[in-house]
Each structure stands twice: as C-alpha cells, then as structure tokens.
Amino acid sequence: MALVNSIPVVLDDDTRLKALRGTTQLTSSSGTFNPGSATTHIKIRGVGGGGAGGGCTSVGSAASAAGGGGAGAYVEATFAVVPGTGYSYTCGAGGAGSSGSAGGNGGSSTFVGPGAVTVTAPGGSGAPVATATANPTAYAGGQGGSSPSNGDAGSGGGPGHAGVTLVVATPVVASGAGASCAFGAGGVGRANTGGGQPALGHGAGGGGAATGASSAQAGGNGGGGCWVVDEFT
C-alpha cells in the first residue's frame, strides 16, 4: 500500500471532513488498513471481482463466440475512525477463464468498518460456455454483481456483452466484451478465433472466446476487486 495524492480539499456537505490527507488503493486478496494518526474519517470506494468471459467448445464444421463476463458491484461508504485501529478488508478475486467451459465467477470484496459493519461489493458472474454449433447463434454474457450492502451509495455491476456467430463456414464471429466498471474497461471482444481477452480494470469482466472448427478456447480472466480509501482530518 502507498499513500498518494495528498491534496487538501474542503467539503461543504456537513460531513465534518475538512482536508483530504491522501488516498490509498488496496488490491491484496486480504489485509488490514491502518489510518494515519491524524485521520478522523475515511471514505471507501470498492468493487467486487469481475467474472471471466465464456470459453468455447470445439466441434468440426461448427463455430461459437462466447459472451463477456459481468462486472463486480460498486459501493462507497464514509466512516468516523479511531486512529491506531486497523480495519480488515478483502478484495474479491477475478473469475478465471477455462478452456471449453463457462467463465469463473468473481469474488466479493469486503471492508469491515467501525462497529464491525461489513461493507460488501459482490462479484460479477462468468459468462456461460459457448457450445459450437453449425448454425448462427447468440451467446449470453455473464450477469453483473448483485446490489452491494451496508454502503452509503452504490450499484450492481453491469452485465457482459453477448457474443454471436454470424457465418459458420468462414467463420464470421464476434465474441462479447467484458463489462466495464468505475475502475476500468472490460476485456475486448474478438472478431476472429482465439482465447478471450483479460479485463483491463479492477472489477471488470473478461472478454469471451471464439472458435471455428478449431481447438477449444478459454475466456479472458476477470479483473480482481479493489478498494480505494480517502483519509480526511
């Protein structure tokens, strides 16, 4: 963890937050956040892990293009903190792509604030496996993470984009892109055969794979969840 962006700021929303002391990004699978000695409040912003893109099966004279993975849910909350007290957190793992199988689901990110209140951002779902067929077919993307809990604001994650096989013989395919989120873009979709592209941002979904009378393919990995903590005096 590193303390960055130490910029004073005055807020006018009567939250008693007077100056921003710095911002820390937490990306470890689990750990403890320790506020600075002069910190009186923290604002946390987090996202669950993104789901992986769907993989593709392989059958001769057939094709498929899987959908992208869903993004993790987003949440934010503000707490009054006690200097010298540590607060535990987890960052949900991104879903893993698997050859010839559905994409793995992203894990939930949690932050345990004062009073043991656990703020949770659920992970996104992996996209279903795209079974190769001899007919033009659409393949669904993964669902976004469900609504967060115990936050002041937030929303569920966005769904992954669908993939589609337009022409089997050539093939002409377009796999689905992973869902983007507040922390970055999802894995891009493919216009040719191959494995899915990994997510580019924390909590975003992985891209779907595509195949055409070739070997089975794996979807792209989802982005791991994270927390961003602003410290105030």
NUKEMI-327686 format. One record per residue (C-alpha): residue number from 1; x, y, z; chain. Coordinates in pm, whole numbers, plus 32768, in hexadecimal, padded with zeros to 4 digits. Each point is the difference from the previous one (the first is absolute). Layout:
# NUKEMI-327686
{NUM, {X, Y, Z}, 'A'}
...
END
This chain:
# NUKEMI-327686
{1, {8000, 8000, 8000}, 'A'}
{2, {8077, 8162, 7FB6}, 'A'}
{3, {7F79, 8152, 806D}, 'A'}
{4, {7FD7, 80DD, 7ECE}, 'A'}
{5, {7F4F, 8138, 7F84}, 'A'}
{6, {801F, 80CC, 8141}, 'A'}
{7, {7F26, 8128, 7F99}, 'A'}
{8, {7F47, 80E0, 80F8}, 'A'}
{9, {7E8E, 8027, 7FB8}, 'A'}
{10, {7EDA, 80A0, 80B8}, 'A'}
{11, {7EAA, 7F58, 7FEB}, 'A'}
{12, {7EB6, 80B4, 8030}, 'A'}
{13, {7F14, 7EDC, 8042}, 'A'}
{14, {8015, 8011, 817D}, 'A'}
{15, {80B7, 7EB5, 8016}, 'A'}
{16, {810A, 809A, 80E2}, 'A'}
{17, {8109, 7F9B, 7F02}, 'A'}
{18, {80E4, 8132, 7FE5}, 'A'}
{19, {813B, 7F98, 7F49}, 'A'}
{20, {8064, 7EDC, 7F28}, 'A'}
{21, {8142, 7F6E, 808C}, 'A'}
{22, {8039, 7EFB, 7EF3}, 'A'}
{23, {7F77, 7EDC, 7F3C}, 'A'}
{24, {8060, 7E91, 8019}, 'A'}
{25, {7FA6, 7EED, 7F0B}, 'A'}
{26, {7FDD, 7EA3, 8093}, 'A'}
{27, {8022, 7ED9, 7F12}, 'A'}
{28, {807E, 7EE2, 80DB}, 'A'}
{29, {7F19, 7ED4, 8027}, 'A'}
{30, {7FE2, 805A, 8172}, 'A'}
{31, {80A3, 80E7, 80F8}, 'A'}
{32, {7FD5, 8112, 8103}, 'A'}
{33, {7FE4, 8173, 7FBB}, 'A'}
{34, {809B, 80DE, 810C}, 'A'}
{35, {7F99, 8170, 7FF5}, 'A'}
{36, {8101, 810E, 8043}, 'A'}
{37, {8022, 8091, 815D}, 'A'}
{38, {7F4F, 8145, 7F9D}, 'A'}
{39, {7EE6, 7F5B, 7F3A}, 'A'}
{40, {7EA2, 802B, 808D}, 'A'}
{41, {7F2C, 7F7F, 7EDD}, 'A'}
{42, {802C, 7F1F, 7ED5}, 'A'}
{43, {7F38, 7FDB, 7EC1}, 'A'}
{44, {8018, 7EAD, 7F58}, 'A'}
{45, {7FAD, 7FA7, 7E98}, 'A'}
{46, {800A, 7E97, 7F91}, 'A'}
{47, {7FA6, 7F05, 7EF5}, 'A'}
{48, {7FD4, 7E88, 7FFD}, 'A'}
{49, {80C6, 7F1C, 7F1C}, 'A'}
{50, {7F97, 7FEF, 7E93}, 'A'}
{51, {7F81, 7EC0, 7F60}, 'A'}
{52, {80C8, 7F4F, 7EF3}, 'A'}
{53, {7F95, 7FED, 7E95}, 'A'}
{54, {7F65, 7EBF, 7F83}, 'A'}
{55, {80D2, 7EEF, 7F62}, 'A'}
{56, {7FAE, 7F45, 7EC0}, 'A'}
{57, {7FDF, 7E90, 7FB2}, 'A'}
{58, {8084, 7F7B, 7EB4}, 'A'}
{59, {7F47, 7F2B, 7F02}, 'A'}
{60, {805D, 7FC8, 7E92}, 'A'}
{61, {7F44, 80DE, 7F07}, 'A'}
{62, {7F75, 80D4, 811A}, 'A'}
{63, {8047, 814C, 80AB}, 'A'}
{64, {7FAE, 80C7, 8139}, 'A'}
{65, {8043, 8155, 809D}, 'A'}
{66, {7FD3, 801E, 8178}, 'A'}
{67, {7F7E, 8128, 80C4}, 'A'}
{68, {80CD, 80DB, 80E7}, 'A'}
{69, {800A, 7FF1, 817B}, 'A'}
{70, {7F33, 80DE, 80E6}, 'A'}
{71, {8099, 8119, 80CE}, 'A'}
{72, {800D, 8002, 817B}, 'A'}
{73, {7F15, 80DF, 80C7}, 'A'}
{74, {8074, 815B, 806F}, 'A'}
{75, {7FD7, 8090, 815F}, 'A'}
{76, {8071, 8128, 80CF}, 'A'}
{77, {7FE1, 805E, 816F}, 'A'}
{78, {8088, 8101, 80F8}, 'A'}
{79, {8066, 7FB0, 8167}, 'A'}
{80, {8085, 80B6, 8130}, 'A'}
{81, {8136, 7F3F, 8069}, 'A'}
{82, {80DB, 7FDB, 8131}, 'A'}
{83, {8172, 8045, 7FBF}, 'A'}
{84, {80D3, 7ECC, 8044}, 'A'}
{85, {7EE2, 7F11, 7FB4}, 'A'}
{86, {8024, 7F17, 7ED4}, 'A'}
{87, {7EE1, 7FA3, 7F1A}, 'A'}
{88, {8003, 7EB4, 7F47}, 'A'}
{89, {7FA6, 7FDB, 7E94}, 'A'}
{90, {7FF7, 7F05, 7EE3}, 'A'}
{91, {8017, 803E, 7E89}, 'A'}
{92, {7F36, 7F04, 7F3A}, 'A'}
{93, {80C4, 7F33, 7F04}, 'A'}
{94, {7FB2, 8026, 7E91}, 'A'}
{95, {7F58, 7ED6, 7F5D}, 'A'}
{96, {80E5, 7F16, 7F40}, 'A'}
{97, {7FC7, 7F9B, 7E96}, 'A'}
{98, {7FFD, 7E8E, 7FAF}, 'A'}
{99, {802A, 7F4D, 7EB2}, 'A'}
{100, {7EB7, 7F73, 7F82}, 'A'}
{101, {7F45, 806E, 813C}, 'A'}
{102, {7F3A, 811C, 8096}, 'A'}
{103, {80C3, 8124, 8090}, 'A'}
{104, {803D, 8003, 8175}, 'A'}
{105, {7F45, 80EF, 80E4}, 'A'}
{106, {80A8, 8129, 80A8}, 'A'}
{107, {801D, 8008, 817B}, 'A'}
{108, {7F64, 80FD, 80EE}, 'A'}
{109, {80CE, 811F, 808F}, 'A'}
{110, {7FC5, 8057, 8170}, 'A'}
{111, {806D, 8115, 80EC}, 'A'}
{112, {7FBC, 7FE2, 8176}, 'A'}
{113, {7FD0, 815D, 808D}, 'A'}
{114, {7FC3, 8080, 8162}, 'A'}
{115, {7F00, 7F3C, 80C5}, 'A'}
{116, {8050, 7ECB, 7F2E}, 'A'}
{117, {7F25, 8084, 7EE5}, 'A'}
{118, {8062, 7F3C, 7EC9}, 'A'}
{119, {7FDE, 80BB, 7EB9}, 'A'}
{120, {7FE4, 7F05, 7EE1}, 'A'}
{121, {801F, 8020, 7E86}, 'A'}
{122, {7F9A, 7EB3, 7F5E}, 'A'}
{123, {80C2, 7F77, 7ED8}, 'A'}
{124, {7F86, 7FE0, 7E9B}, 'A'}
{125, {7F9F, 7EB6, 7F5D}, 'A'}
{126, {80C6, 7F4B, 7EF5}, 'A'}
{127, {7F63, 7FD8, 7EA9}, 'A'}
{128, {7F6C, 7EAD, 7F9D}, 'A'}
{129, {80C2, 7F10, 7F26}, 'A'}
{130, {7FC4, 802E, 7E8A}, 'A'}
{131, {7FB9, 7EAA, 7F6B}, 'A'}
{132, {806A, 7FF4, 7E93}, 'A'}
{133, {7EE1, 7FCF, 7F0B}, 'A'}
{134, {7FCD, 7FF3, 7E89}, 'A'}
{135, {7F04, 8120, 8008}, 'A'}
{136, {801B, 8176, 8047}, 'A'}
{137, {7FD3, 8029, 8178}, 'A'}
{138, {8009, 810E, 810E}, 'A'}
{139, {80A6, 7FB9, 814F}, 'A'}
{140, {7FAD, 80BB, 8141}, 'A'}
{141, {80F7, 80C3, 80D3}, 'A'}
{142, {8029, 7FD7, 8177}, 'A'}
{143, {7F26, 80BA, 80FA}, 'A'}
{144, {8087, 8127, 80C3}, 'A'}
{145, {803A, 7FED, 8177}, 'A'}
{146, {7EC5, 8022, 80D4}, 'A'}
{147, {7FB4, 8139, 80CA}, 'A'}
{148, {8104, 805B, 8109}, 'A'}
{149, {7FB3, 8007, 8173}, 'A'}
{150, {8041, 80EF, 8124}, 'A'}
{151, {807A, 811B, 7F22}, 'A'}
{152, {7F91, 816A, 7FE6}, 'A'}
{153, {7FE7, 7FE1, 7E86}, 'A'}
{154, {8045, 7F02, 7EF1}, 'A'}
{155, {7F6F, 7F25, 7EF1}, 'A'}
{156, {8008, 7EA2, 7F73}, 'A'}
{157, {80FE, 7FB1, 7EF2}, 'A'}
{158, {7FB6, 8011, 7E8D}, 'A'}
{159, {7FC6, 7EC2, 7F33}, 'A'}
{160, {80F8, 7F7D, 7F02}, 'A'}
{161, {7FB9, 8033, 7E90}, 'A'}
{162, {7F72, 7EE4, 7F30}, 'A'}
{163, {80C8, 7F45, 7EFB}, 'A'}
{164, {7F7C, 7F97, 7EAC}, 'A'}
{165, {8056, 7F12, 7EE7}, 'A'}
{166, {7F89, 8093, 7EB5}, 'A'}
{167, {8097, 7F13, 7EFF}, 'A'}
{168, {807C, 7EA7, 8062}, 'A'}
{169, {80C5, 7F97, 7ECC}, 'A'}
{170, {80F0, 812A, 7FF1}, 'A'}
{171, {7FD0, 8034, 812E}, 'A'}
{172, {7F7B, 815F, 8044}, 'A'}
{173, {7FF0, 802E, 8179}, 'A'}
{174, {7FF5, 8113, 8105}, 'A'}
{175, {803C, 7F9B, 8166}, 'A'}
{176, {7F74, 80D7, 8117}, 'A'}
{177, {80CB, 8108, 80B6}, 'A'}
{178, {8014, 7FF3, 817A}, 'A'}
{179, {7F3B, 8102, 80C2}, 'A'}
{180, {80BA, 813B, 8064}, 'A'}
{181, {7FE1, 80A9, 8154}, 'A'}
{182, {806E, 8135, 80BF}, 'A'}
{183, {8164, 7F77, 801C}, 'A'}
{184, {803F, 7FAC, 7E92}, 'A'}
{185, {7F9E, 7F51, 7EC0}, 'A'}
{186, {7F9B, 7E9A, 7FC6}, 'A'}
{187, {80BB, 7F13, 7F1B}, 'A'}
{188, {7FC0, 8050, 7E92}, 'A'}
{189, {7F37, 7F16, 7F25}, 'A'}
{190, {809D, 7F3B, 7EE2}, 'A'}
{191, {7FB5, 8015, 7E8A}, 'A'}
{192, {80CF, 7EC8, 7FBA}, 'A'}
{193, {8039, 7EB2, 80A7}, 'A'}
{194, {80CC, 7FE6, 813F}, 'A'}
{195, {7FF6, 801E, 8178}, 'A'}
{196, {7F49, 8119, 80B1}, 'A'}
{197, {80B2, 8141, 8063}, 'A'}
{198, {8039, 804A, 8172}, 'A'}
{199, {7F59, 8122, 80B1}, 'A'}
{200, {80C0, 8147, 7FFD}, 'A'}
{201, {7F77, 8091, 8143}, 'A'}
{202, {7FC4, 7F8E, 8166}, 'A'}
{203, {7EA8, 7F5F, 801A}, 'A'}
{204, {7FC0, 7FF8, 7E89}, 'A'}
{205, {7F95, 7ECA, 7F3E}, 'A'}
{206, {80DA, 7F2F, 7F1C}, 'A'}
{207, {7FBC, 7FE4, 7E8C}, 'A'}
{208, {7F64, 7ECF, 7F5E}, 'A'}
{209, {80BB, 7F02, 7F2C}, 'A'}
{210, {7FB1, 7FA1, 7E97}, 'A'}
{211, {803D, 7EC5, 7F35}, 'A'}
{212, {7FB4, 7F6E, 7EAA}, 'A'}
{213, {804A, 7E92, 7FBB}, 'A'}
{214, {8138, 8024, 80D4}, 'A'}
{215, {806F, 7FAB, 8160}, 'A'}
{216, {7F3A, 805E, 8135}, 'A'}
{217, {8049, 815B, 8089}, 'A'}
{218, {8001, 80A6, 8158}, 'A'}
{219, {7F56, 8147, 8058}, 'A'}
{220, {80C6, 8128, 8080}, 'A'}
{221, {8037, 802A, 8177}, 'A'}
{222, {7F34, 80FF, 80C2}, 'A'}
{223, {80A6, 811C, 80BC}, 'A'}
{224, {803A, 7FD9, 8175}, 'A'}
{225, {7F3D, 80E0, 80EC}, 'A'}
{226, {8099, 8122, 80BF}, 'A'}
{227, {7FC3, 8111, 8100}, 'A'}
{228, {8064, 816F, 7FF1}, 'A'}
{229, {8012, 80AD, 8152}, 'A'}
{230, {8001, 817C, 8029}, 'A'}
{231, {807A, 807E, 8152}, 'A'}
{232, {7F7E, 8145, 8095}, 'A'}
{233, {8042, 80D8, 8130}, 'A'}
END
